Amino acid sequence: MTKNQIKIYRMNDQDWWATTGDKDDAIREYAQECIGVVDVSEALDDGDICPNDVEELTPDELQHAVYLWTWNANDSGKIENISFKEALERMIADEAFVFPLLFASTEE
């Protein structure tokens, strides 16, 4: 898998989703994984997802958005500020990350 195959979508003001699919795939996957609904129309009807607000990040946004990368316990839980682009590259290189996935969130 390469970084060109994975797209990052801003789902709302707090969550970003990584997928190899298109916008509709991102909405469906996010609804199922993060909201917990099987039928996407439930998330749309409840206002959990607004399709008009879902946007793929541009290369410029990937380069300038800040990702707080937390290293594992072996590295003393060190936190590093990196770009979304670099975070995506690290995730692709680390086979522990399986896409699609919740790429980033402002919520814990």
N, CA, C and O atoms as CSV, one atom per row, in Angstrom:
chain,resi,resn,atom,element,x,y,z
A,1,MET,N,N,0.842,-1.171,0.000
A,1,MET,CA,C,0.000,0.000,0.000
A,1,MET,C,C,0.893,1.242,0.000
A,1,MET,O,O,1.901,1.291,0.705
A,2,THR,N,N,0.521,2.223,-0.781
A,2,THR,CA,C,1.306,3.455,-0.847
A,2,THR,C,C,0.466,4.633,-0.381
A,2,THR,O,O,-0.761,4.561,-0.316
A,3,LYS,N,N,1.159,5.721,-0.059
A,3,LYS,CA,C,0.439,6.900,0.414
A,3,LYS,C,C,-0.498,7.447,-0.657
A,3,LYS,O,O,-1.476,8.118,-0.325
A,4,ASN,N,N,-0.224,7.178,-1.931
A,4,ASN,CA,C,-1.095,7.656,-3.001
A,4,ASN,C,C,-2.411,6.892,-3.055
A,4,ASN,O,O,-3.394,7.382,-3.613
A,5,GLN,N,N,-2.434,5.697,-2.478
A,5,GLN,CA,C,-3.655,4.906,-2.473
A,5,GLN,C,C,-4.581,5.280,-1.319
A,5,GLN,O,O,-5.771,4.969,-1.359
A,6,ILE,N,N,-4.058,5.932,-0.308
A,6,ILE,CA,C,-4.846,6.263,0.877
A,6,ILE,C,C,-5.205,7.734,0.862
A,6,ILE,O,O,-4.366,8.599,0.614
A,7,LYS,N,N,-6.464,7.994,1.132
A,7,LYS,CA,C,-6.969,9.361,1.193
A,7,LYS,C,C,-7.388,9.648,2.632
A,7,LYS,O,O,-7.863,8.762,3.343
A,8,ILE,N,N,-7.205,10.895,3.046
A,8,ILE,CA,C,-7.643,11.316,4.369
A,8,ILE,C,C,-8.836,12.243,4.190
A,8,ILE,O,O,-8.769,13.223,3.448
A,9,TYR,N,N,-9.929,11.924,4.878
A,9,TYR,CA,C,-11.139,12.726,4.805
A,9,TYR,C,C,-11.418,13.377,6.151
A,9,TYR,O,O,-11.348,12.727,7.194
A,10,ARG,N,N,-11.736,14.672,6.117
A,10,ARG,CA,C,-12.218,15.376,7.308
A,10,ARG,C,C,-13.691,15.026,7.416
A,10,ARG,O,O,-14.495,15.415,6.568
A,11,MET,N,N,-14.040,14.292,8.459
A,11,MET,CA,C,-15.416,13.832,8.619
A,11,MET,C,C,-16.293,14.868,9.314
A,11,MET,O,O,-17.489,14.974,9.043
A,12,ASN,N,N,-15.679,15.626,10.209
A,12,ASN,CA,C,-16.364,16.675,10.964
A,12,ASN,C,C,-15.274,17.541,11.601
A,12,ASN,O,O,-14.114,17.472,11.193
A,13,ASP,N,N,-15.630,18.341,12.581
A,13,ASP,CA,C,-14.646,19.231,13.197
A,13,ASP,C,C,-13.633,18.505,14.074
A,13,ASP,O,O,-12.656,19.111,14.513
A,14,GLN,N,N,-13.848,17.213,14.337
A,14,GLN,CA,C,-12.968,16.527,15.262
A,14,GLN,C,C,-12.344,15.227,14.753
A,14,GLN,O,O,-11.395,14.735,15.364
A,15,ASP,N,N,-12.840,14.661,13.665
A,15,ASP,CA,C,-12.340,13.363,13.210
A,15,ASP,C,C,-11.883,13.380,11.756
A,15,ASP,O,O,-12.471,14.046,10.905
A,16,TRP,N,N,-10.800,12.615,11.495
A,16,TRP,CA,C,-10.268,12.419,10.152
A,16,TRP,C,C,-10.186,10.924,9.911
A,16,TRP,O,O,-9.723,10.179,10.775
A,17,TRP,N,N,-10.632,10.477,8.741
A,17,TRP,CA,C,-10.724,9.061,8.395
A,17,TRP,C,C,-9.772,8.756,7.242
A,17,TRP,O,O,-9.711,9.514,6.274
A,18,ALA,N,N,-9.030,7.654,7.336
A,18,ALA,CA,C,-8.106,7.224,6.283
A,18,ALA,C,C,-8.681,5.997,5.581
A,18,ALA,O,O,-9.072,5.026,6.229
A,19,THR,N,N,-8.729,6.050,4.260
A,19,THR,CA,C,-9.298,4.944,3.485
A,19,THR,C,C,-8.694,4.903,2.084
A,19,THR,O,O,-8.144,5.893,1.603
A,20,THR,N,N,-8.802,3.762,1.450
A,20,THR,CA,C,-8.410,3.653,0.047
A,20,THR,C,C,-9.600,3.959,-0.856
A,20,THR,O,O,-9.459,4.025,-2.077
A,21,GLY,N,N,-10.760,4.145,-0.257
A,21,GLY,CA,C,-11.978,4.368,-1.027
A,21,GLY,C,C,-12.248,5.831,-1.320
A,21,GLY,O,O,-11.420,6.707,-1.068
A,22,ASP,N,N,-13.435,6.067,-1.861
A,22,ASP,CA,C,-13.856,7.423,-2.183
A,22,ASP,C,C,-14.644,8.010,-1.007
A,22,ASP,O,O,-14.705,7.416,0.070
A,23,LYS,N,N,-15.236,9.165,-1.225
A,23,LYS,CA,C,-15.965,9.868,-0.163
A,23,LYS,C,C,-17.116,9.017,0.380
A,23,LYS,O,O,-17.319,8.960,1.592
A,24,ASP,N,N,-17.865,8.358,-0.500
A,24,ASP,CA,C,-18.976,7.513,-0.050
A,24,ASP,C,C,-18.478,6.354,0.805
A,24,ASP,O,O,-19.106,5.998,1.803
A,25,ASP,N,N,-17.339,5.760,0.410
A,25,ASP,CA,C,-16.747,4.688,1.208
A,25,ASP,C,C,-16.354,5.212,2.582
A,25,ASP,O,O,-16.598,4.559,3.597
A,26,ALA,N,N,-15.743,6.398,2.610
A,26,ALA,CA,C,-15.314,6.990,3.881
A,26,ALA,C,C,-16.508,7.204,4.803
A,26,ALA,O,O,-16.435,6.906,5.995
A,27,ILE,N,N,-17.600,7.716,4.260
A,27,ILE,CA,C,-18.804,7.952,5.062
A,27,ILE,C,C,-19.335,6.634,5.612
A,27,ILE,O,O,-19.651,6.538,6.798
A,28,ARG,N,N,-19.435,5.616,4.758
A,28,ARG,CA,C,-19.961,4.307,5.190
A,28,ARG,C,C,-19.061,3.679,6.253
A,28,ARG,O,O,-19.545,3.217,7.287
A,29,GLU,N,N,-17.754,3.664,5.997
A,29,GLU,CA,C,-16.806,3.046,6.937
A,29,GLU,C,C,-16.808,3.773,8.282
A,29,GLU,O,O,-16.823,3.141,9.339
A,30,TYR,N,N,-16.793,5.098,8.231
A,30,TYR,CA,C,-16.786,5.900,9.451
A,30,TYR,C,C,-18.065,5.663,10.254
A,30,TYR,O,O,-18.021,5.502,11.473
A,31,ALA,N,N,-19.191,5.643,9.565
A,31,ALA,CA,C,-20.474,5.417,10.244
A,31,ALA,C,C,-20.489,4.070,10.952
A,31,ALA,O,O,-20.963,3.961,12.082
A,32,GLN,N,N,-19.972,3.052,10.287
A,32,GLN,CA,C,-19.966,1.720,10.874
A,32,GLN,C,C,-18.960,1.597,12.018
A,32,GLN,O,O,-19.281,1.034,13.064
A,33,GLU,N,N,-17.756,2.114,11.828
A,33,GLU,CA,C,-16.689,1.933,12.812
A,33,GLU,C,C,-16.747,2.914,13.974
A,33,GLU,O,O,-16.489,2.531,15.116
A,34,CYS,N,N,-17.077,4.163,13.706
A,34,CYS,CA,C,-16.993,5.187,14.750
A,34,CYS,C,C,-18.331,5.539,15.377
A,34,CYS,O,O,-18.397,5.927,16.543
A,35,ILE,N,N,-19.392,5.402,14.601
A,35,ILE,CA,C,-20.711,5.733,15.134
A,35,ILE,C,C,-21.443,4.470,15.556
A,35,ILE,O,O,-22.303,4.507,16.436
A,36,GLY,N,N,-21.099,3.348,14.924
A,36,GLY,CA,C,-21.670,2.074,15.314
A,36,GLY,C,C,-22.993,1.741,14.659
A,36,GLY,O,O,-23.799,1.000,15.223
A,37,VAL,N,N,-23.224,2.282,13.475
A,37,VAL,CA,C,-24.450,1.951,12.755
A,37,VAL,C,C,-24.111,1.117,11.524
A,37,VAL,O,O,-23.074,1.316,10.892
A,38,VAL,N,N,-24.988,0.194,11.198
A,38,VAL,CA,C,-24.796,-0.625,10.009
A,38,VAL,C,C,-25.364,0.093,8.788
A,38,VAL,O,O,-24.780,0.070,7.705
A,39,ASP,N,N,-26.502,0.723,8.987
A,39,ASP,CA,C,-27.172,1.449,7.911
A,39,ASP,C,C,-26.761,2.920,7.987
A,39,ASP,O,O,-27.115,3.618,8.938
A,40,VAL,N,N,-26.025,3.381,6.999
A,40,VAL,CA,C,-25.499,4.752,6.992
A,40,VAL,C,C,-26.626,5.774,7.071
A,40,VAL,O,O,-26.430,6.862,7.613
A,41,SER,N,N,-27.790,5.449,6.545
A,41,SER,CA,C,-28.895,6.411,6.567
A,41,SER,C,C,-29.268,6.794,7.999
A,41,SER,O,O,-29.758,7.898,8.237
A,42,GLU,N,N,-29.039,5.885,8.958
A,42,GLU,CA,C,-29.301,6.216,10.364
A,42,GLU,C,C,-28.403,7.365,10.817
A,42,GLU,O,O,-28.868,8.298,11.471
A,43,ALA,N,N,-27.129,7.299,10.474
A,43,ALA,CA,C,-26.187,8.354,10.864
A,43,ALA,C,C,-26.514,9.657,10.158
A,43,ALA,O,O,-26.364,10.737,10.731
A,44,LEU,N,N,-26.963,9.555,8.912
A,44,LEU,CA,C,-27.338,10.755,8.164
A,44,LEU,C,C,-28.603,11.376,8.742
A,44,LEU,O,O,-28.684,12.593,8.909
A,45,ASP,N,N,-29.598,10.530,9.048
A,45,ASP,CA,C,-30.861,11.015,9.598
A,45,ASP,C,C,-30.673,11.643,10.974
A,45,ASP,O,O,-31.328,12.632,11.303
A,46,ASP,N,N,-29.782,11.071,11.776
A,46,ASP,CA,C,-29.531,11.586,13.123
A,46,ASP,C,C,-28.617,12.804,13.126
A,46,ASP,O,O,-28.425,13.440,14.162
A,47,GLY,N,N,-28.056,13.128,11.968
A,47,GLY,CA,C,-27.159,14.274,11.882
A,47,GLY,C,C,-25.751,13.990,12.363
A,47,GLY,O,O,-24.964,14.916,12.554
A,48,ASP,N,N,-25.418,12.706,12.564
A,48,ASP,CA,C,-24.072,12.335,13.001
A,48,ASP,C,C,-23.038,12.594,11.914
A,48,ASP,O,O,-21.871,12.854,12.204
A,49,ILE,N,N,-23.476,12.522,10.662
A,49,ILE,CA,C,-22.612,12.798,9.518
A,49,ILE,C,C,-23.366,13.720,8.567
A,49,ILE,O,O,-24.535,13.493,8.254
A,50,CYS,N,N,-22.684,14.755,8.119
A,50,CYS,CA,C,-23.245,15.647,7.108
A,50,CYS,C,C,-22.368,15.500,5.862
A,50,CYS,O,O,-21.264,16.043,5.824
A,51,PRO,N,N,-22.841,14.776,4.847
A,51,PRO,CA,C,-22.019,14.515,3.663
A,51,PRO,C,C,-21.419,15.758,3.023
A,51,PRO,O,O,-20.325,15.700,2.461
A,52,ASN,N,N,-22.121,16.874,3.102
A,52,ASN,CA,C,-21.593,18.106,2.511
A,52,ASN,C,C,-20.353,18.614,3.238
A,52,ASN,O,O,-19.561,19.366,2.669
A,53,ASP,N,N,-20.183,18.205,4.493
A,53,ASP,CA,C,-19.025,18.641,5.279
A,53,ASP,C,C,-17.819,17.715,5.122
A,53,ASP,O,O,-16.702,18.092,5.477
A,54,VAL,N,N,-18.032,16.520,4.599
A,54,VAL,CA,C,-16.945,15.545,4.438
A,54,VAL,C,C,-16.107,15.937,3.230
A,54,VAL,O,O,-16.613,16.046,2.113
A,55,GLU,N,N,-14.800,16.150,3.477
A,55,GLU,CA,C,-13.908,16.572,2.397
A,55,GLU,C,C,-12.589,15.824,2.464
A,55,GLU,O,O,-12.058,15.552,3.540
A,56,GLU,N,N,-12.074,15.497,1.282
A,56,GLU,CA,C,-10.735,14.913,1.211
A,56,GLU,C,C,-9.707,16.024,1.440
A,56,GLU,O,O,-9.832,17.112,0.877
A,57,LEU,N,N,-8.707,15.755,2.254
A,57,LEU,CA,C,-7.657,16.738,2.482
A,57,LEU,C,C,-6.793,16.883,1.241
A,57,LEU,O,O,-6.482,15.904,0.562
A,58,THR,N,N,-6.421,18.100,0.963
A,58,THR,CA,C,-5.538,18.385,-0.167
A,58,THR,C,C,-4.096,18.080,0.232
A,58,THR,O,O,-3.804,17.975,1.423
A,59,PRO,N,N,-3.188,17.935,-0.734
A,59,PRO,CA,C,-1.778,17.742,-0.395
A,59,PRO,C,C,-1.242,18.854,0.513
A,59,PRO,O,O,-0.440,18.590,1.409
A,60,ASP,N,N,-1.679,20.083,0.285
A,60,ASP,CA,C,-1.233,21.198,1.126
A,60,ASP,C,C,-1.735,21.034,2.560
A,60,ASP,O,O,-0.993,21.277,3.511
A,61,GLU,N,N,-2.984,20.627,2.712
A,61,GLU,CA,C,-3.532,20.406,4.054
A,61,GLU,C,C,-2.804,19.266,4.755
A,61,GLU,O,O,-2.528,19.351,5.951
A,62,LEU,N,N,-2.490,18.195,4.019
A,62,LEU,CA,C,-1.745,17.078,4.615
A,62,LEU,C,C,-0.367,17.526,5.099
A,62,LEU,O,O,0.126,17.046,6.120
A,63,GLN,N,N,0.237,18.429,4.377
A,63,GLN,CA,C,1.576,18.908,4.723
A,63,GLN,C,C,1.553,19.846,5.929
A,63,GLN,O,O,2.510,19.882,6.702
A,64,HIS,N,N,0.468,20.603,6.095
A,64,HIS,CA,C,0.450,21.630,7.134
A,64,HIS,C,C,-0.364,21.287,8.376
A,64,HIS,O,O,-0.180,21.917,9.417
A,65,ALA,N,N,-1.250,20.314,8.293
A,65,ALA,CA,C,-2.008,19.917,9.479
A,65,ALA,C,C,-1.074,19.217,10.461
A,65,ALA,O,O,-0.219,18.427,10.059
A,66,VAL,N,N,-1.240,19.509,11.736
A,66,VAL,CA,C,-0.328,18.975,12.760
A,66,VAL,C,C,-0.930,17.736,13.400
A,66,VAL,O,O,-2.086,17.728,13.822
A,67,TYR,N,N,-0.123,16.698,13.462
A,67,TYR,CA,C,-0.489,15.416,14.060
A,67,TYR,C,C,0.383,15.228,15.293
A,67,TYR,O,O,1.601,15.385,15.213
A,68,LEU,N,N,-0.213,14.898,16.424
A,68,LEU,CA,C,0.563,14.618,17.630
A,68,LEU,C,C,0.861,13.126,17.667
A,68,LEU,O,O,0.019,12.321,18.066
A,69,TRP,N,N,2.060,12.771,17.250
A,69,TRP,CA,C,2.476,11.368,17.180
A,69,TRP,C,C,2.975,10.937,18.544
A,69,TRP,O,O,3.905,11.535,19.085
A,70,THR,N,N,2.369,9.911,19.103
A,70,THR,CA,C,2.780,9.378,20.395
A,70,THR,C,C,3.581,8.111,20.165
A,70,THR,O,O,3.090,7.137,19.594
A,71,TRP,N,N,4.813,8.145,20.618
A,71,TRP,CA,C,5.669,6.967,20.498
A,71,TRP,C,C,5.247,5.927,21.509
A,71,TRP,O,O,4.581,6.252,22.493
A,72,ASN,N,N,5.619,4.698,21.286
A,72,ASN,CA,C,5.226,3.613,22.172
A,72,ASN,C,C,5.948,3.699,23.517
A,72,ASN,O,O,6.814,4.550,23.721
A,73,ALA,N,N,5.577,2.815,24.414
A,73,ALA,CA,C,6.126,2.828,25.776
A,73,ALA,C,C,7.643,2.679,25.802
A,73,ALA,O,O,8.297,3.192,26.710
A,74,ASN,N,N,8.209,1.986,24.820
A,74,ASN,CA,C,9.669,1.822,24.783
A,74,ASN,C,C,10.391,3.142,24.592
A,74,ASN,O,O,11.579,3.255,24.894
A,75,ASP,N,N,9.680,4.137,24.093
A,75,ASP,CA,C,10.266,5.457,23.864
A,75,ASP,C,C,9.750,6.468,24.888
A,75,ASP,O,O,9.701,7.666,24.611
A,76,SER,N,N,9.369,5.986,26.063
A,76,SER,CA,C,8.920,6.823,27.183
A,76,SER,C,C,7.678,7.645,26.876
A,76,SER,O,O,7.485,8.704,27.474
A,77,GLY,N,N,6.838,7.189,25.966
A,77,GLY,CA,C,5.610,7.905,25.654
A,77,GLY,C,C,5.837,9.280,25.047
A,77,GLY,O,O,4.990,10.166,25.158
A,78,LYS,N,N,6.964,9.449,24.416
A,78,LYS,CA,C,7.321,10.729,23.793
A,78,LYS,C,C,6.260,11.151,22.765
A,78,LYS,O,O,5.748,10.322,22.013
A,79,ILE,N,N,5.944,12.437,22.745
A,79,ILE,CA,C,4.995,12.994,21.779
A,79,ILE,C,C,5.756,13.933,20.851
A,79,ILE,O,O,6.562,14.753,21.291
A,80,GLU,N,N,5.482,13.793,19.558
A,80,GLU,CA,C,6.174,14.587,18.557
A,80,GLU,C,C,5.143,15.240,17.637
A,80,GLU,O,O,4.190,14.582,17.219
A,81,ASN,N,N,5.316,16.505,17.320
A,81,ASN,CA,C,4.465,17.194,16.347
A,81,ASN,C,C,5.002,16.920,14.949
A,81,ASN,O,O,6.141,17.261,14.629
A,82,ILE,N,N,4.165,16.300,14.123
A,82,ILE,CA,C,4.551,16.031,12.742
A,82,ILE,C,C,3.372,16.389,11.844
A,82,ILE,O,O,2.273,16.644,12.337
A,83,SER,N,N,3.590,16.410,10.545
A,83,SER,CA,C,2.492,16.694,9.618
A,83,SER,C,C,1.610,15.458,9.449
A,83,SER,O,O,2.040,14.336,9.719
A,84,PHE,N,N,0.375,15.675,9.001
A,84,PHE,CA,C,-0.497,14.552,8.675
A,84,PHE,C,C,0.179,13.671,7.628
A,84,PHE,O,O,0.078,12.445,7.684
A,85,LYS,N,N,0.866,14.293,6.679
A,85,LYS,CA,C,1.548,13.544,5.624
A,85,LYS,C,C,2.572,12.590,6.223
A,85,LYS,O,O,2.622,11.420,5.844
A,86,GLU,N,N,3.389,13.075,7.153
A,86,GLU,CA,C,4.399,12.214,7.765
A,86,GLU,C,C,3.753,11.128,8.621
A,86,GLU,O,O,4.227,9.991,8.640
A,87,ALA,N,N,2.680,11.467,9.325
A,87,ALA,CA,C,1.976,10.460,10.124
A,87,ALA,C,C,1.441,9.347,9.231
A,87,ALA,O,O,1.539,8.168,9.573
A,88,LEU,N,N,0.873,9.724,8.082
A,88,LEU,CA,C,0.362,8.734,7.138
A,88,LEU,C,C,1.499,7.847,6.633
A,88,LEU,O,O,1.345,6.628,6.554
A,89,GLU,N,N,2.620,8.440,6.295
A,89,GLU,CA,C,3.778,7.657,5.837
A,89,GLU,C,C,4.242,6.674,6.901
A,89,GLU,O,O,4.576,5.533,6.583
A,90,ARG,N,N,4.268,7.098,8.151
A,90,ARG,CA,C,4.669,6.202,9.242
A,90,ARG,C,C,3.683,5.057,9.419
A,90,ARG,O,O,4.079,3.914,9.646
A,91,MET,N,N,2.386,5.376,9.314
A,91,MET,CA,C,1.370,4.326,9.470
A,91,MET,C,C,1.463,3.299,8.353
A,91,MET,O,O,1.316,2.101,8.592
A,92,ILE,N,N,1.704,3.763,7.142
A,92,ILE,CA,C,1.829,2.840,6.015
A,92,ILE,C,C,3.038,1.935,6.203
A,92,ILE,O,O,2.974,0.744,5.897
A,93,ALA,N,N,4.142,2.488,6.706
A,93,ALA,CA,C,5.362,1.710,6.909
A,93,ALA,C,C,5.211,0.700,8.044
A,93,ALA,O,O,5.872,-0.339,8.042
A,94,ASP,N,N,4.353,0.996,9.002
A,94,ASP,CA,C,4.142,0.123,10.160
A,94,ASP,C,C,2.963,-0.792,9.863
A,94,ASP,O,O,1.822,-0.334,9.820
A,95,GLU,N,N,3.218,-2.050,9.661
A,95,GLU,CA,C,2.161,-2.982,9.257
A,95,GLU,C,C,1.118,-3.224,10.346
A,95,GLU,O,O,0.134,-3.926,10.112
A,96,ALA,N,N,1.319,-2.656,11.523
A,96,ALA,CA,C,0.329,-2.793,12.591
A,96,ALA,C,C,-0.934,-1.982,12.301
A,96,ALA,O,O,-2.004,-2.279,12.831
A,97,PHE,N,N,-0.805,-0.962,11.463
A,97,PHE,CA,C,-1.955,-0.138,11.106
A,97,PHE,C,C,-2.671,-0.770,9.917
A,97,PHE,O,O,-2.064,-1.047,8.883
A,98,VAL,N,N,-3.973,-0.992,10.086
A,98,VAL,CA,C,-4.784,-1.606,9.034
A,98,VAL,C,C,-5.826,-0.578,8.587
A,98,VAL,O,O,-6.614,-0.075,9.387
A,99,PHE,N,N,-5.804,-0.286,7.303
A,99,PHE,CA,C,-6.736,0.682,6.737
A,99,PHE,C,C,-7.974,-0.026,6.217
A,99,PHE,O,O,-7.875,-1.154,5.735
A,100,PRO,N,N,-9.157,0.618,6.304
A,100,PRO,CA,C,-9.440,1.970,6.744
A,100,PRO,C,C,-9.367,2.081,8.264
A,100,PRO,O,O,-9.495,1.095,8.991
A,101,LEU,N,N,-9.156,3.330,8.721
A,101,LEU,CA,C,-9.064,3.565,10.168
A,101,LEU,C,C,-9.320,5.024,10.510
A,101,LEU,O,O,-9.245,5.912,9.661
A,102,LEU,N,N,-9.631,5.242,11.806
A,102,LEU,CA,C,-9.743,6.597,12.304
A,102,LEU,C,C,-8.326,7.128,12.368
A,102,LEU,O,O,-7.534,6.686,13.200
A,103,PHE,N,N,-7.998,8.070,11.500
A,103,PHE,CA,C,-6.648,8.569,11.353
A,103,PHE,C,C,-6.262,9.524,12.472
A,103,PHE,O,O,-5.164,9.439,13.024
A,104,ALA,N,N,-7.166,10.428,12.800
A,104,ALA,CA,C,-6.884,11.412,13.844
A,104,ALA,C,C,-8.193,11.902,14.434
A,104,ALA,O,O,-9.241,11.856,13.790
A,105,SER,N,N,-8.114,12.377,15.680
A,105,SER,CA,C,-9.277,12.920,16.343
A,105,SER,C,C,-8.833,13.927,17.383
A,105,SER,O,O,-7.773,13.783,17.992
A,106,THR,N,N,-9.644,14.942,17.581
A,106,THR,CA,C,-9.354,15.887,18.646
A,106,THR,C,C,-9.917,15.367,19.972
A,106,THR,O,O,-9.650,15.936,21.031
A,107,GLU,N,N,-10.693,14.290,19.907
A,107,GLU,CA,C,-11.274,13.666,21.097
A,107,GLU,C,C,-10.420,12.483,21.520
A,107,GLU,O,O,-9.815,11.813,20.684
A,108,GLU,N,N,-10.376,12.233,22.815
A,108,GLU,CA,C,-9.608,11.074,23.288
A,108,GLU,C,C,-10.438,9.840,23.343
A,108,GLU,O,O,-9.942,8.778,23.720
